[in-house]
Amino acid sequence: MRGATWTGEGVNFALFSAHAERVELCLFDDSGENEIARLTLPEFTNEIWHGFVPGLKPGALYGYRVHGPYDPGNGHRFNPNKLLIDPYARELAGEIKWSEALFGYDLLHEDKDLTFDERDSAAGMPKCRVVDPNAYDWSGDTRPDIPWPRTLIYETHVKGFTQLNPAIPQELRGTYEGLGHRAAVDYIKSLGITSVELLPVHEFPDDSHLLDRGLKNYWGYNTLAFFAPASRYYGPRGMNGFRDMVRAFHDAGIEVILDVVYNHTAEGNELGPTLSFKGIDNFSYYRTMPDDHRYYINDTGTGNTVNTSHPRVLQLITDSLRYWVEHMHVDGFRFDLGTILGREPDGFDQRGGFFDVMTQDPVLSRVKLIGEPWDVGPGGYQLGGFPPGWAEWNDRYRDTVREYWLDTDGTAPDFSARLLGSGDIYDLRGRRPWSTINFIAAHDGFTVNDLVSYNEKHNEANGEDNNDGHDHNRSFNYGAEGPTDDDGINAVRERQKRNFLATLLLSHGTPMLLAGDEFGRSQLGNNNGYCQDSEISWLHWENLPPSADALRDFTRRLTAIRAEQPLFRRESWRNTMSITWLNCNGGEQTQEHWNDPGGTTIGVQFHLHDEVEGEGIWREAVLLFNPHDGMVPFTLPAPQEGEWQLELTTADPDRSGDRFTGGAAFELENRSLALFRKA
């Protein structure tokens, strides 16, 4: 095992570097400010530098200095003046203190990175801490193992969820313990959530350019250490607070999924700082331009791209993933820019090394694996291109549903495919409907509230002159930009929020709800809160309008229906139910109807096959959709027997229980959805 491994008698240190000439281990006192020993690792075996320090114990602080050629043109950037973070460090102590000393070259020189900088960086670097990963007692912890078809994901942020939450003790807000507090867990459980997906919790720095503007890296998509929990979320229990949080969710039957960033690191491009990989073995860890290894391939858009084609780098990533599963007990991962991990020298390959390893690994193949199926490199959009066993964020679902509820002409055919699990994308190689992660809103972009409140983004607080973030949001403000006292505008906004949530939670596939959308959270029109560690991004829990409680109650009704009724979470593309699309005259949709650009008012009838058994299960249901700004009489189809009962309508969330016979015309209000079940 690489990294710092405590044996009970001392610590073994091991570091991969294929091109280094010498590796020095630097030990520090408890303050991390004073170097107390510098030891050369004596052994070099299979490109691993290693050595044993007897008597050293967990808690010891260390870093590396790596000697080798400084030859950027050939991909080598060794500089022993720079203290380096162990890629296998289980914990970091201290924060980066930005200065010119953290860069391997002379920033003022004309050729910059072709020069060599002799300043020592140790004073500005966090130190690695030796950890005993087996010190925590996990006895009694039981993984929820939620089946994919029953999964409902809640995307949230450790600090954002807890910082302003009055139900959480003040000293625990912003921490792992705060998110694991009973009040937080009980609330999430009450929503019907099965799986919490956390924005990055691997250790990451605040970028110097953000600090210069008085901002911070809030989202955390800039990893510094793949094994270490982000210490900024530590509470009184430190690292064990993370484990306590996981245990608390498990006790409630809720899974913990981590959003992970293995596609790039915080070291940036050739002009970035030397913090870890760059100084350990730049040519092995990063993809460089084939014709000039001075420069990085930038398929991530962040300056560098981790070289997953290298076997030791691939081992690092899988070792990290197994560590989080086996020692931190997480239940799955969502991979940021996941196509990067499947990118080989000739492009994305779903049979590439990373996917092969994940499929065969006895630990990792058993947890939830979710890919973000795009990057900015050539051929980087791979929706539907991940191997069987993976789920994928489905941005086409997001975009289509947003456009449909704007009553965009011609959206009905694509909307129907998204509602039924995107079989046109995922019904191949034995993949199942759960493979699509359906979402209306995520951390990146407008919240559902802002989607119906703003025509334009408002990112001025980010300090980039509102040039950052998406410009094509498929949003509409219905007559006023931002908050308004106009009752008519607010009424249509609330109805559209209900439409989005109902569509999401009644669609086949795996729904993902953005934290706060259940009560109408706003980011004041900011659609790129990556740098807003502030009240713009934090969830507000107090002084909410009455509509917030009503929307939350409506969300709970929807999640309960989804959990109880297989009609809305089918496990297979075939053999479980019959599905018929309807036009507003009560007949079956024909190709002529689908070809009508304005024919966006549609319905769908579900009939569950007899082999699906269970008490209280609906055998038949009808969903009607009307995105028009006008009422449409919709003729209900005939059930196999009996009558239809109105279960809910987004036009009036308090209305339910009305009975209708087949052939009756239901007045489907403007911009509304209605759900019926057989009485």
C-alpha positions as CSV (number, residue, x, y, z in Angstrom):
1,M,0.0,0.0,0.0
2,R,1.3,3.4,-0.9
3,G,1.2,6.4,1.4
4,A,2.0,6.4,5.1
5,T,1.0,3.1,6.7
6,W,1.2,2.6,10.5
7,T,2.2,-0.9,11.4
8,G,2.0,-0.6,15.2
9,E,5.7,-0.4,15.5
10,G,6.3,2.6,13.1
11,V,5.3,4.0,9.8
12,N,6.1,2.8,6.3
13,F,6.2,5.5,3.7
14,A,5.8,4.7,0.0
15,L,5.6,7.1,-3.0
16,F,5.3,6.3,-6.7
17,S,7.6,8.3,-9.0
18,A,8.9,6.7,-12.2
19,H,11.3,9.6,-13.1
20,A,12.6,10.8,-9.7
21,E,16.2,10.5,-8.8
22,R,15.8,10.8,-5.0
23,V,12.9,11.2,-2.6
24,E,13.2,12.9,0.8
25,L,10.7,12.5,3.6
26,C,10.3,15.6,5.8
27,L,8.9,15.2,9.3
28,F,7.4,18.2,11.2
29,D,6.6,19.0,14.8
30,D,3.0,19.2,15.9
31,S,2.6,22.8,14.8
32,G,3.6,21.9,11.3
33,E,5.9,24.9,11.2
34,N,9.2,23.3,12.1
35,E,10.9,20.6,10.1
36,I,12.4,18.1,12.7
37,A,13.9,15.5,10.3
38,R,14.7,15.0,6.7
39,L,15.2,11.3,5.6
40,T,16.0,9.9,2.2
41,L,13.7,7.0,1.3
42,P,16.3,4.2,0.9
43,E,14.5,1.8,-1.4
44,F,13.3,2.0,-5.0
45,T,11.2,-1.0,-6.0
46,N,9.0,-1.2,-9.1
47,E,9.0,2.7,-9.4
48,I,8.0,3.0,-5.7
49,W,10.3,4.9,-3.3
50,H,9.8,3.6,0.2
51,G,11.3,3.4,3.7
52,F,10.3,2.6,7.3
53,V,10.5,5.0,10.3
54,P,10.4,3.0,13.5
55,G,8.6,4.5,16.5
56,L,6.6,7.0,14.5
57,K,2.9,7.1,15.4
58,P,-0.4,8.3,14.0
59,G,-0.6,12.1,14.2
60,A,2.9,12.7,12.8
61,L,3.1,15.4,10.2
62,Y,5.1,15.0,7.0
63,G,5.7,16.0,3.4
64,Y,8.0,15.1,0.5
65,R,10.7,16.7,-1.5
66,V,11.4,15.0,-4.8
67,H,14.7,15.3,-6.7
68,G,14.9,14.9,-10.5
69,P,15.3,16.8,-13.7
70,Y,13.6,20.2,-14.2
71,D,12.9,19.9,-17.9
72,P,9.4,21.1,-18.8
73,G,9.9,20.5,-22.5
74,N,10.1,16.8,-21.7
75,G,7.4,16.9,-19.1
76,H,9.6,16.9,-15.9
77,R,9.1,19.6,-13.2
78,F,11.0,18.3,-10.2
79,N,12.0,20.9,-7.7
80,P,13.1,19.7,-4.2
81,N,12.7,23.2,-2.9
82,K,8.9,22.6,-3.0
83,L,7.3,20.6,-0.2
84,L,4.8,18.2,-1.7
85,I,1.6,16.6,-0.5
86,D,1.5,12.8,-0.5
87,P,-1.2,11.7,-3.0
88,Y,-2.2,9.0,-0.5
89,A,-2.4,11.4,2.5
90,R,-5.4,10.5,4.6
91,E,-5.6,13.9,6.3
92,L,-4.0,17.3,5.8
93,A,-3.2,19.8,8.6
94,G,-3.2,23.5,7.8
95,E,-4.2,25.5,4.7
96,I,-2.3,26.7,1.7
97,K,-0.8,30.1,2.2
98,W,-0.4,31.5,-1.3
99,S,2.9,33.1,-2.3
100,E,5.3,33.0,-5.1
101,A,7.3,30.3,-3.3
102,L,4.6,27.7,-4.1
103,F,5.5,27.9,-7.8
104,G,8.3,25.9,-9.2
105,Y,9.5,28.6,-11.5
106,D,10.3,32.3,-11.3
107,L,7.0,34.2,-11.9
108,L,8.8,37.3,-13.0
109,H,11.0,35.8,-15.6
110,E,10.1,36.3,-19.2
111,D,10.0,32.6,-20.0
112,K,8.4,31.8,-16.6
113,D,8.0,28.0,-16.3
114,L,11.2,27.3,-18.1
115,T,13.1,28.8,-15.2
116,F,13.8,27.1,-11.8
117,D,12.8,28.7,-8.5
118,E,14.9,28.0,-5.4
119,R,12.6,29.4,-2.7
120,D,11.3,26.9,-0.1
121,S,7.6,26.4,-0.1
122,A,7.2,24.5,3.2
123,A,5.9,27.5,5.2
124,G,2.9,27.9,2.9
125,M,2.0,24.2,2.5
126,P,-0.4,22.1,4.5
127,K,1.3,19.0,6.0
128,C,0.2,15.4,5.6
129,R,-0.9,13.6,8.8
130,V,-0.3,9.9,9.5
131,V,-3.6,8.3,10.2
132,D,-4.7,4.9,11.5
133,P,-7.7,4.2,9.2
134,N,-8.8,1.3,11.4
135,A,-9.1,3.4,14.6
136,Y,-12.8,4.1,14.2
137,D,-15.3,1.5,15.5
138,W,-17.8,0.8,12.8
139,S,-19.5,-2.1,14.6
140,G,-23.2,-2.0,14.2
141,D,-23.1,0.1,11.0
142,T,-25.4,-1.3,8.3
143,R,-25.3,-0.1,4.7
144,P,-28.8,0.7,3.5
145,D,-28.2,-0.9,0.0
146,I,-31.1,0.9,-1.6
147,P,-32.1,-0.8,-4.9
148,W,-31.6,1.5,-7.8
149,P,-35.3,1.6,-8.8
150,R,-36.2,2.9,-5.3
151,T,-33.5,5.5,-5.2
152,L,-34.3,9.2,-4.7
153,I,-31.2,11.4,-4.6
154,Y,-30.9,14.7,-2.7
155,E,-28.0,16.8,-3.8
156,T,-26.7,19.0,-1.1
157,H,-23.6,20.7,0.4
158,V,-22.3,20.1,3.9
159,K,-22.0,23.7,4.9
160,G,-24.8,25.1,2.7
161,F,-27.4,22.8,4.3
162,T,-26.4,23.4,7.9
163,Q,-24.9,26.9,8.2
164,L,-28.2,28.8,8.7
165,N,-30.3,25.8,10.0
166,P,-31.7,26.8,13.4
167,A,-32.5,23.2,14.3
168,I,-28.7,22.4,14.4
169,P,-26.6,23.6,17.3
170,Q,-24.6,26.7,16.5
171,E,-21.2,25.0,17.1
172,L,-22.1,22.2,14.6
173,R,-23.3,24.4,11.8
174,G,-21.1,24.1,8.7
175,T,-19.7,20.7,9.8
176,Y,-20.0,17.0,9.1
177,E,-21.5,16.6,12.5
178,G,-24.1,19.3,11.7
179,L,-25.3,17.4,8.6
180,G,-25.3,14.2,10.7
181,H,-27.3,15.9,13.5
182,R,-30.6,14.2,14.1
183,A,-32.6,17.3,13.1
184,A,-30.9,17.3,9.6
185,V,-31.2,13.6,9.1
186,D,-34.8,13.5,10.2
187,Y,-35.7,16.3,7.9
188,I,-34.1,14.7,4.9
189,K,-35.8,11.4,5.8
190,S,-39.1,13.1,6.0
191,L,-38.8,14.1,2.4
192,G,-38.7,10.5,1.3
193,I,-35.0,10.7,0.3
194,T,-33.1,7.5,0.1
195,S,-29.6,8.8,-0.9
196,V,-27.8,12.0,0.0
197,E,-25.3,13.2,-2.6
198,L,-22.7,15.6,-1.2
199,L,-20.8,18.1,-3.2
200,P,-17.0,17.5,-3.0
201,V,-15.6,16.7,0.4
202,H,-12.1,15.7,-0.7
203,E,-9.6,18.3,0.6
204,F,-9.5,21.3,-1.7
205,P,-7.9,24.8,-1.5
206,D,-9.4,28.2,-1.9
207,D,-7.9,29.5,-5.2
208,S,-5.7,32.6,-4.8
209,H,-7.6,34.6,-7.4
210,L,-10.8,34.1,-5.4
211,L,-9.2,35.1,-2.1
212,D,-8.0,38.2,-3.9
213,R,-11.6,39.1,-4.6
214,G,-12.8,38.3,-1.1
215,L,-14.4,35.0,-2.2
216,K,-13.8,31.3,-1.6
217,N,-14.1,28.0,-3.5
218,Y,-17.5,26.9,-2.3
219,W,-18.4,24.0,-4.5
220,G,-15.0,22.3,-4.0
221,Y,-14.3,21.0,-7.6
222,N,-10.5,21.5,-7.3
223,T,-9.2,18.5,-5.4
224,L,-5.9,18.7,-3.6
225,A,-5.9,15.2,-1.9
226,F,-8.0,12.3,-3.0
227,F,-8.0,10.5,0.4
228,A,-8.4,13.4,2.8
229,P,-11.7,14.8,4.0
230,A,-12.0,18.5,3.6
231,S,-11.0,19.8,7.0
232,R,-13.0,23.0,6.6
233,Y,-16.0,21.0,7.5
234,Y,-14.5,19.6,10.7
235,G,-16.4,20.0,13.9
236,P,-15.4,18.9,17.4
237,R,-14.8,15.3,16.3
238,G,-12.5,16.2,13.4
239,M,-12.3,13.4,10.8
240,N,-14.5,11.2,12.9
241,G,-17.2,13.7,12.5
242,F,-17.5,12.5,8.8
243,R,-17.8,8.9,9.9
244,D,-20.4,9.9,12.5
245,M,-22.4,11.6,9.8
246,V,-22.3,8.6,7.6
247,R,-23.4,6.4,10.5
248,A,-26.3,8.7,11.3
249,F,-27.6,8.6,7.7
250,H,-27.2,4.8,7.7
251,D,-29.1,4.5,10.9
252,A,-31.9,6.3,9.1
253,G,-31.7,4.0,6.1
254,I,-30.2,6.7,3.9
255,E,-27.1,6.2,1.7
256,V,-24.2,8.7,1.3
257,I,-22.9,9.3,-2.2
258,L,-19.9,11.5,-2.8
259,D,-19.4,13.9,-5.7
260,V,-15.7,13.2,-6.6
261,V,-13.2,15.0,-8.8
262,Y,-10.5,12.7,-10.2
263,N,-10.3,14.4,-13.6
264,H,-8.0,17.2,-12.6
265,T,-6.2,18.7,-9.6
266,A,-5.7,22.1,-8.0
267,E,-2.2,22.5,-9.7
268,G,-3.6,24.1,-12.8
269,N,-1.7,24.4,-16.1
270,E,2.0,24.7,-16.7
271,L,1.9,28.1,-14.9
272,G,0.1,26.7,-11.9
273,P,1.6,26.0,-8.4
274,T,3.7,22.9,-7.5
275,L,1.8,21.2,-4.7
276,S,1.8,17.5,-5.3
277,F,1.7,15.6,-8.6
278,K,3.5,18.2,-10.5
279,G,6.6,17.9,-8.4
280,I,6.4,14.1,-7.8
281,D,6.2,12.9,-11.4
282,N,4.5,15.4,-13.6
283,F,5.0,13.3,-16.8
284,S,3.2,10.3,-15.3
285,Y,0.4,11.9,-13.4
286,Y,-0.8,14.4,-16.1
287,R,-1.6,14.1,-19.8
288,T,0.8,16.4,-21.7
289,M,0.7,17.5,-25.3
290,P,2.4,14.8,-27.5
291,D,4.4,17.3,-29.5
292,D,5.4,19.5,-26.5
293,H,5.3,18.0,-23.1
294,R,5.7,21.4,-21.5
295,Y,1.9,21.9,-22.0
296,Y,-1.0,20.0,-20.6
297,I,-3.9,18.5,-22.5
298,N,-6.8,20.5,-21.1
299,D,-9.9,18.3,-21.7
300,T,-11.3,19.4,-18.3
301,G,-11.2,23.1,-19.0
302,T,-9.3,23.6,-15.7
303,G,-5.7,23.6,-16.9
304,N,-4.7,20.0,-16.5
305,T,-6.1,16.5,-17.0
306,V,-5.2,13.5,-14.8
307,N,-3.6,10.7,-16.8
308,T,-5.8,7.7,-16.1
309,S,-4.1,5.7,-18.8
310,H,-1.1,5.3,-16.5
311,P,-1.5,2.1,-14.4
312,R,-0.1,3.7,-11.2
313,V,-2.4,6.7,-11.6
314,L,-5.4,4.4,-12.2
315,Q,-4.4,2.5,-9.1
316,L,-4.3,5.7,-7.1
317,I,-7.9,6.5,-8.1
318,T,-9.2,3.1,-7.4
319,D,-7.3,2.8,-4.1
320,S,-8.9,6.2,-3.1
321,L,-12.4,5.0,-4.0
322,R,-12.0,1.8,-2.1
323,Y,-10.7,3.7,0.9
324,W,-13.9,5.8,1.0
325,V,-16.0,2.7,0.7
326,E,-14.1,0.5,3.2
327,H,-12.9,2.9,5.7
328,M,-15.4,5.8,5.4
329,H,-18.4,3.6,4.5
330,V,-19.8,5.7,1.7
331,D,-22.3,4.1,-0.6
332,G,-21.4,5.4,-4.0
333,F,-19.9,8.1,-6.1
334,R,-20.8,10.7,-8.7
335,F,-17.9,11.4,-11.0
336,D,-17.4,15.0,-12.1
337,L,-16.5,15.1,-15.8
338,G,-16.7,11.4,-15.8
339,T,-15.8,11.0,-19.5
340,I,-12.2,12.1,-18.6
341,L,-11.8,8.8,-16.6
342,G,-12.7,6.8,-19.6
343,R,-10.5,8.9,-22.0
344,E,-7.6,7.0,-23.5
345,P,-5.0,8.5,-25.9
346,D,-7.4,7.9,-28.8
347,G,-10.5,9.3,-27.0
348,F,-13.3,8.2,-24.8
349,D,-13.6,4.4,-24.6
350,Q,-16.3,2.7,-22.5
351,R,-14.0,-0.4,-22.6
352,G,-11.0,1.6,-21.3
353,G,-8.9,0.7,-18.3
354,F,-10.9,2.7,-15.8
355,F,-14.2,1.2,-16.7
356,D,-12.7,-2.3,-16.8
357,V,-11.3,-1.9,-13.3
358,M,-14.5,-0.6,-11.9
359,T,-16.6,-3.4,-13.4
360,Q,-14.3,-6.1,-12.1
361,D,-13.4,-4.7,-8.7
362,P,-15.2,-6.7,-6.0
363,V,-15.7,-3.6,-3.8
364,L,-16.4,-0.8,-6.3
365,S,-18.6,-2.8,-8.6
366,R,-21.1,-3.1,-5.7
367,V,-21.6,0.6,-4.9
368,K,-23.6,3.2,-6.8
369,L,-21.6,4.6,-9.7
370,I,-22.9,7.8,-11.4
371,G,-21.1,9.5,-14.3
372,E,-21.3,13.1,-15.5
373,P,-21.1,12.1,-19.1
374,W,-19.4,15.1,-20.6
375,D,-16.2,17.1,-20.7
376,V,-14.8,19.9,-23.0
377,G,-12.4,17.6,-24.9
378,P,-13.0,16.2,-28.4
379,G,-15.9,13.7,-28.4
380,G,-16.5,14.7,-24.8
381,Y,-20.3,14.4,-24.8
382,Q,-21.1,10.8,-24.1
383,L,-24.7,10.7,-22.8
384,G,-25.7,7.1,-22.9
385,G,-22.1,6.0,-23.6
386,F,-21.2,4.7,-20.1
387,P,-21.0,0.9,-19.6
388,P,-23.8,-1.2,-18.1
389,G,-24.0,-0.9,-14.3
390,W,-23.5,2.9,-14.4
391,A,-26.1,5.7,-14.0
392,E,-25.6,9.0,-15.7
393,W,-26.6,12.6,-15.2
394,N,-29.1,13.2,-18.0
395,D,-28.9,16.9,-19.0
396,R,-31.2,16.2,-22.0
397,Y,-33.9,15.4,-19.4
398,R,-33.3,18.7,-17.7
399,D,-33.3,20.7,-20.9
400,T,-36.3,19.0,-22.4
401,V,-38.5,19.3,-19.3
402,R,-37.6,23.0,-18.9
403,E,-38.5,23.7,-22.6
404,Y,-41.7,21.6,-22.4
405,W,-43.1,23.7,-19.5
406,L,-42.2,26.8,-21.5
407,D,-44.7,25.4,-24.1
408,T,-42.0,25.3,-26.7
409,D,-43.3,24.0,-30.0
410,G,-42.3,20.5,-31.0
411,T,-41.2,19.3,-27.5
412,A,-43.9,16.7,-26.9
413,P,-42.1,13.7,-28.5
414,D,-38.9,14.3,-26.7
415,F,-40.7,15.1,-23.4
416,S,-42.5,11.7,-23.7
417,A,-39.2,9.9,-24.0
418,R,-37.7,11.7,-21.0
419,L,-40.8,10.9,-18.9
420,L,-40.5,7.2,-19.6
421,G,-36.9,6.9,-18.7
422,S,-35.1,7.9,-21.9
423,G,-35.2,4.5,-23.4
424,D,-34.0,6.0,-26.7
425,I,-30.7,6.6,-24.9
426,Y,-30.5,3.8,-22.3
427,D,-32.4,0.8,-23.6
428,L,-29.4,-1.1,-24.8
429,R,-26.9,-3.7,-23.5
430,G,-29.3,-4.6,-20.7
431,R,-29.3,-1.2,-19.1
432,R,-32.3,-0.4,-17.0
433,P,-34.5,2.7,-16.6
434,W,-32.7,3.7,-13.4
435,S,-29.6,4.5,-15.6
436,T,-30.9,8.0,-16.2
437,I,-30.4,10.4,-13.3
438,N,-33.3,12.8,-14.0
439,F,-33.0,16.4,-12.6
440,I,-34.5,19.8,-13.2
441,A,-31.9,21.7,-11.2
442,A,-28.5,20.9,-9.7
443,H,-25.8,22.9,-7.9
444,D,-24.6,24.3,-11.3
445,G,-27.4,26.5,-12.7
446,F,-30.7,28.0,-11.5
447,T,-32.6,26.6,-8.6
448,V,-36.2,25.6,-9.5
449,N,-37.4,28.8,-7.9
450,D,-35.0,31.0,-9.9
451,L,-35.9,29.0,-13.1
452,V,-39.4,30.6,-12.9
453,S,-38.3,33.9,-11.5
454,Y,-35.5,35.2,-13.7
455,N,-35.0,35.6,-17.5
456,E,-31.3,36.3,-17.1
457,K,-28.5,35.2,-14.8
458,H,-27.4,37.6,-12.1
459,N,-23.8,36.6,-11.1
460,E,-22.5,40.1,-10.4
461,A,-21.4,39.0,-6.9
462,N,-18.9,36.6,-8.4
463,G,-16.8,39.5,-9.6
464,E,-16.6,38.5,-13.2
465,D,-18.9,41.2,-14.6
466,N,-21.7,38.6,-15.0
467,N,-19.7,36.9,-17.7
468,D,-19.6,33.5,-15.9
469,G,-22.3,30.9,-15.8
470,H,-24.7,29.6,-18.4
471,D,-26.5,32.1,-20.7
472,H,-29.2,29.7,-22.0
473,N,-31.1,28.7,-18.9
474,R,-34.5,27.9,-20.5
475,S,-36.1,30.1,-17.8
476,F,-38.9,32.6,-17.7
477,N,-39.9,35.2,-15.1
478,Y,-43.6,35.6,-16.0
479,G,-43.6,39.3,-16.0
480,A,-41.1,40.5,-13.3
481,E,-37.4,39.9,-12.9
482,G,-36.8,38.4,-9.5
483,P,-39.1,38.7,-6.4
484,T,-42.4,40.5,-6.8
485,D,-45.5,41.4,-4.9
486,D,-47.7,40.7,-7.9
487,D,-50.1,37.9,-6.8
488,G,-50.8,36.8,-10.3
489,I,-47.1,36.3,-11.2
490,N,-46.4,34.5,-7.9
491,A,-49.3,32.2,-8.5
492,V,-48.1,31.1,-11.9
493,R,-44.6,30.7,-10.5
494,E,-45.8,28.4,-7.7
495,R,-47.8,26.3,-10.2
496,Q,-44.7,25.9,-12.4
497,K,-42.6,24.9,-9.5
498,R,-45.2,22.2,-8.7
499,N,-45.1,21.2,-12.4
500,F,-41.4,20.7,-12.4
501,L,-41.4,18.7,-9.1
502,A,-44.3,16.6,-10.1
503,T,-42.8,15.8,-13.5
504,L,-39.5,14.9,-11.9
505,L,-40.9,12.6,-9.2
506,L,-43.4,10.9,-11.5
507,S,-40.9,10.2,-14.3
508,H,-39.3,6.8,-14.8
509,G,-35.6,6.7,-14.0
510,T,-33.7,8.0,-10.9
511,P,-34.8,11.4,-9.7
512,M,-32.3,13.9,-8.2
513,L,-33.7,16.8,-6.1
514,L,-31.6,19.8,-5.4
515,A,-31.6,20.7,-1.7
516,G,-34.0,23.5,-1.0
517,D,-36.0,23.1,-4.2
518,E,-38.7,21.3,-2.1
519,F,-39.5,24.7,-0.5
520,G,-38.5,27.2,-3.2
521,R,-35.0,28.1,-2.3
522,S,-33.5,31.0,-4.3
523,Q,-29.9,32.1,-5.1
524,L,-31.2,35.5,-6.2
525,G,-30.6,34.7,-9.9
526,N,-27.0,33.5,-9.5
527,N,-26.6,30.4,-11.6
528,N,-22.9,29.8,-10.8
529,G,-22.4,29.9,-7.1
530,Y,-19.1,28.1,-7.2
531,C,-17.4,30.9,-5.3
532,Q,-20.3,32.0,-3.1
533,D,-19.6,30.6,0.4
534,S,-22.3,33.0,1.5
535,E,-26.0,33.5,2.1
536,I,-26.4,33.4,-1.7
537,S,-25.7,29.7,-1.7
538,W,-26.6,28.6,1.9
539,L,-30.1,27.3,2.4
540,H,-32.4,29.7,4.3
541,W,-34.7,28.1,6.8
542,E,-36.4,31.0,8.6
543,N,-38.8,33.8,7.6
544,L,-39.9,31.8,4.5
545,P,-43.2,32.6,2.8
546,P,-46.3,30.4,3.4
547,S,-45.8,29.0,-0.1
548,A,-42.6,27.3,1.1
549,D,-44.5,25.0,3.5
550,A,-47.1,24.3,0.9
551,L,-44.5,23.3,-1.7
552,R,-42.7,21.1,0.8
553,D,-45.9,19.3,1.7
554,F,-46.6,18.9,-2.0
555,T,-43.1,17.4,-2.5
556,R,-43.7,14.9,0.3
557,R,-47.0,13.8,-1.4
558,L,-45.1,13.2,-4.6
559,T,-42.2,11.2,-3.0
560,A,-44.8,9.1,-1.1
561,I,-46.6,8.3,-4.3
562,R,-43.4,7.4,-6.0
563,A,-42.2,5.1,-3.1
564,E,-45.6,3.3,-3.0
565,Q,-46.5,3.0,-6.6
566,P,-44.4,0.9,-9.1
567,L,-46.1,2.6,-12.0
568,F,-43.7,5.5,-11.5
569,R,-40.5,3.6,-10.9
570,R,-40.5,0.7,-13.3
571,E,-37.5,-1.6,-13.1
572,S,-37.4,-2.8,-16.7
573,W,-38.2,-1.5,-20.1
574,R,-40.6,-4.4,-20.7
575,N,-42.9,-6.9,-19.1
576,T,-44.0,-4.8,-16.2
577,M,-46.7,-2.4,-17.5
578,S,-48.5,-1.2,-20.6
579,I,-48.2,2.5,-21.6
580,T,-50.4,4.4,-24.0
581,W,-50.0,8.0,-25.0
582,L,-53.2,10.0,-25.3
583,N,-54.4,13.1,-27.1
584,C,-56.8,15.6,-25.6
585,N,-59.7,14.0,-27.4
586,G,-59.2,10.8,-25.4
587,G,-57.8,8.7,-28.2
588,E,-54.3,7.3,-28.7
589,Q,-51.6,9.6,-30.0
590,T,-51.0,9.1,-33.6
591,Q,-47.9,10.1,-35.6
592,E,-49.9,13.0,-36.9
593,H,-50.5,14.2,-33.4
594,W,-46.8,13.8,-32.5
595,N,-45.8,15.8,-35.7
596,D,-48.0,18.7,-34.7
597,P,-45.6,21.3,-33.3
598,G,-48.2,22.9,-31.2
599,G,-49.7,19.7,-29.9
600,T,-48.0,19.8,-26.5
601,T,-51.0,19.0,-24.4
602,I,-50.7,15.2,-24.0
603,G,-51.6,12.4,-21.6
604,V,-50.2,9.0,-20.7
605,Q,-52.1,6.0,-19.4
606,F,-50.3,3.3,-17.3
607,H,-51.6,-0.2,-16.7
608,L,-49.6,-2.5,-14.4
609,H,-49.4,-6.1,-15.3
610,D,-50.9,-8.7,-13.0
611,E,-47.6,-10.3,-12.0
612,V,-46.8,-7.1,-10.0
613,E,-48.4,-7.7,-6.6
614,G,-48.8,-5.7,-3.4
615,E,-51.4,-4.2,-1.2
616,G,-52.4,-0.6,-2.1
617,I,-50.7,-0.7,-5.5
618,W,-52.5,1.2,-8.3
619,R,-53.2,-1.0,-11.3
620,E,-54.0,1.9,-13.6
621,A,-53.2,5.6,-13.6
622,V,-53.4,8.6,-16.0
623,L,-51.1,11.6,-16.2
624,L,-52.2,14.7,-18.1
625,F,-49.9,17.6,-19.1
626,N,-50.9,21.0,-20.3
627,P,-48.1,23.6,-20.7
628,H,-50.3,26.1,-22.6
629,D,-51.4,29.4,-21.1
630,G,-55.1,28.3,-21.4
631,M,-57.4,25.6,-20.2
632,V,-57.8,22.5,-22.3
633,P,-60.7,20.1,-21.9
634,F,-59.1,16.6,-21.9
635,T,-61.3,13.6,-22.5
636,L,-60.3,10.8,-20.1
637,P,-59.8,7.3,-21.5
638,A,-61.9,4.4,-20.1
639,P,-60.3,2.4,-17.3
640,Q,-60.5,-1.4,-17.6
641,E,-63.3,-1.1,-14.9
642,G,-64.7,1.5,-12.5
643,E,-63.9,5.2,-12.5
644,W,-61.0,7.5,-12.3
645,Q,-60.2,9.4,-9.1
646,L,-58.2,12.6,-9.1
647,E,-55.2,12.2,-7.0
648,L,-53.6,15.6,-7.4
649,T,-53.4,18.5,-9.8
650,T,-50.8,21.2,-9.8
651,A,-53.5,23.8,-10.6
652,D,-54.9,23.3,-7.1
653,P,-52.8,21.2,-4.7
654,D,-55.7,21.0,-2.2
655,R,-58.0,19.4,-4.8
656,S,-58.3,15.6,-4.9
657,G,-60.8,12.8,-4.7
658,D,-63.1,13.9,-7.5
659,R,-64.4,11.0,-9.5
660,F,-64.7,10.8,-13.3
661,T,-66.0,8.2,-15.7
662,G,-64.2,7.2,-18.9
663,G,-65.2,9.6,-21.7
664,A,-65.7,12.5,-19.3
665,A,-64.0,15.8,-20.1
666,F,-61.6,17.1,-17.4
667,E,-60.9,20.8,-17.5
668,L,-57.1,20.7,-17.5
669,E,-56.1,24.2,-16.3
670,N,-53.4,26.2,-18.0
671,R,-49.8,25.3,-17.1
672,S,-50.9,22.3,-15.1
673,L,-50.5,18.6,-14.6
674,A,-53.1,16.2,-13.3
675,L,-52.8,12.7,-11.9
676,F,-55.6,10.2,-11.8
677,R,-55.8,6.6,-10.5
678,K,-58.4,4.0,-10.9
679,A,-60.9,4.3,-8.1
